[in-house]
Structure formats: structure tokens, C-alpha cells
Amino acid sequence: MSEQTAIAIRHVSFEDLGSFAAPIEEAGYRISCHDAGLHDLSKVDPIEPDLLVVLGGPIGAYEEAQYPFLTDEIRILSNRLTIGRPTLGICLGAQLIARALGAKVYPGPKKEIGWAPIHLTNVGRRSVVRHLDVGPVFHWHGDTFDLPVDCDLLASTEVCGNQAFRKGPNLLALQFHPEVMLTGFER
């Protein structure tokens, strides 16, 4: 069996795969990181990686005028999602997925920063996010998004109604940060 590839698109050096890195590697993936703004994302083949993870960052998914690499990321995601390739988005990554699926991303009613629980929907209780219903998760975002068409809402909070969604078996988008670990948290 050949080694599978996973690409993580990073927006800031301190936001990484965190608690997801070890399970992804243990599942047989070779992980490589591409830093948005440093690596030329226009050269990334949207279909090639077996898994694509788009991580968080302190910018808006709608700020491509200031951050032109967002246009490449939305193109990568649109092409990838059209054919159903395995994709995970966290925070900004979830917002970019929402945009790639045609939903609006915009400033939320207030910033959501710190540890707080998520409220799972009935669909969420039967999905992979059911494992996150054990206590608070980490939040650090000011934007939110409309739920894209044909997606299942998995979780919400009091501040943001759309915290997690999926589309089919190969797409998961999480507004919050389940990858955050106490080790390295200060970084």
C-alpha cells in the first residue's frame, strides 16, 4: 500500500494540526505544510493530496483584496469539493469552505474567544463530532458564515449558530479549534 499524502495550508506559523497530526500520521499519511502568503498556492494541485486540511488564521475569508492567496485557496477548495475529495477546514478553513460552497462569510455578532461548549444538533450527535461533546472546546474567531446549501449543520454555540457542518462523507468544517492542545498553547 502506498503512502497517502496530506497537505495542511497554514496561515500563521503557530496554528498547526495540533492534536490531529499524530492520528493523521498513524493513519498512513505523509503530512506537508504549505504556508499561505509564502508558498505559491496557485501551483497546488487541488486533486492530488489524499487529504487537505485548511487551518485557521487572523484574517477574514472575504479579504482577498488584502490577501490574494485566498483566491487560490477558494479555487483549490471549489475544485476539490466538486469531486468530493477528503477535506477538513478549521476556523478560517471552515469559513473558506463555506465561501467555496457559495455561502456568505461575515463578521459575527461578537468575538468568540476562549473555552466554551458546543451544542450538537441531532445530526451532529450521530457524526464524528459526537466525540467533542465532552466539555468545552477552544474558540478564537470573530467571523461567522451562513450554512452552505446541501450541508448538514453539526454544532452551534450561543454566539454563532453555525459552528460545524459536513457535506457527504468527505467534508468536515469546524469553526472552533479541536486541534488545540495545552502543550504549546502559549505559543
N, C-alpha and C positions, 0 to 999 in steps of 0.2 A: 504494500500500500504506500503510495507516495505521500510525502508531507504536504499538508494543506497550508495555504497562506492566509494570514490575517493582516490587514492594514489598519492602523489606527491613525486618524487625522487629528493632530493636536493643534490647539490654538494658543496655548501658553505652556511653557515647559513644565510647570508644576502640576498640571492636570494630566494624569495618565490613566492607564487601565486599572490601577489600584488592585482591589480585591478580585477583579476579573482576569488579571494577567495569568496567574497560576492555573486556574481551571481551563482557560483557553489553550495554554501550552500543553497541559496534561491531556487535552482532547486531541492533540496531534498537530496543532497549528504552529507555524513559524511566524512570529509577530515582527512586523516592521512598522516604524512610525514615520509619518510624513508631517512636517511642521508647516502649517498654513502660513503663508507670508514669507517663508524661507525656501521651501521646496516648490517647484513649479507643478502645481496640481493639474494644469492643463495636459500634462503628459501622463497622468494616472489613467490607466485603462479601467473604466468603471465595472467591467465584467470580470476581469482576471482574478481578483482576490476571492478566495472562497468565503471570506468574512470581511466585512467592512465595519469599523466602529468609528463614528464621528463623535469626538469628545466635546466638552464644554469650553467656554471662553467668555471674556468680559465684553463682548460686542453684541450688537443686535443682528439677527438673521436677515434683517431688511436693510442693512447698512453697506450694501455692495459698492456704493459710490466711494465710501471711505476705505473699504476693504475689498478690492476687486477679486481676491481669491474666493470670495463667497459665491461668485457667479460660477466658477469652476466646480465648487462643492455641490451647488444645486444641480448643475448639469450631471455630475457624477451620480448623485443620488437619483435623479429623474431616470437616467438610463438604467441604473441598477434595479430600481424599484419596478420599472416597467416589465422586467423579465423575472422578478421575484427572487433575486439573489439575496442571501442572508446578510442582513444589515441591522446594526444597533446604533441608536443615537442617544446620547446623554446630554441633557441640558441644551446648550446651543445646538448640539447634534440633533436632538428631538425637534427643535424649532426649525432647523434646516430641512429635516424630513417633512415636517408639516408644510413648509413652503414648496418643496419639490412635489408634493401631492396636491398642490393648489390651494392650500388653506392660508388664511391670513395670520401673520405674527405681528404682535404689537405690545406696547408697554402694558404691564398688568396693573391692577388697582393699587398695589403697593409691592415693595420688595419683599421677597420671602427668603429670609436668611436665618439659618440655624437648624436645630434638630426638631422635627415635628413629625407626627404620624401622617400616613396617607390613609385614605378611606377607599377601600376596594369596591368596585362595582360587582354585581353578580358574575359578570364575565371575568373580571379580574380575579375573583376567588377561585375560578377554575383554570386560571392561566399560570404561567411561570412566575408572575409577580406575587402569587399567593405566599411565596416564601418570604416576602418582605413585610408581611402583616404581623410582625412580631414585636414591633416597637417603633420608635421614631427613626426616620431616615434624614439624611442631610440635604438641606435646600440652600441654594445660593443663586437666585435669579430675580430679575425684575420684569422680564417679559413673559408673555403667555401666548397662546395660539388657539385658533378655532380647530375643532376636531375635523380632520380631513374626511372627505366623503368615503364611504365604504370601509371605514376603520372602526374598530371596537374600542370604546373607552374602557380602560382598566382601573384607573385610580384618579382620585381628586383630593384636594385639600380645601379648607375654608377659604383660602386666598385665591387659588387657581382651580377652576373646575376641571381643567384638562391637564392631568399630571402624567398620565401614561396611556399609550394606545398601541395597538397592533393592527397589522393588516396581513391576514393569512398567517401561515406558519413561519415566514422568514423575515418579518419586520417587527422590531420592538423599539419604541421610542419612549424614553423616560426623562421627564423634566427635572426630576430630583437626581441626587448623586448616590446611588447604592454602592458605587465603587470606592468611595472614600473610606480610608482606614485610619485608625488612630496613629499607627506608625507613619511618620512623615506628615502628619496633619498640619503641623506648624509651618512646614514648607509651603 
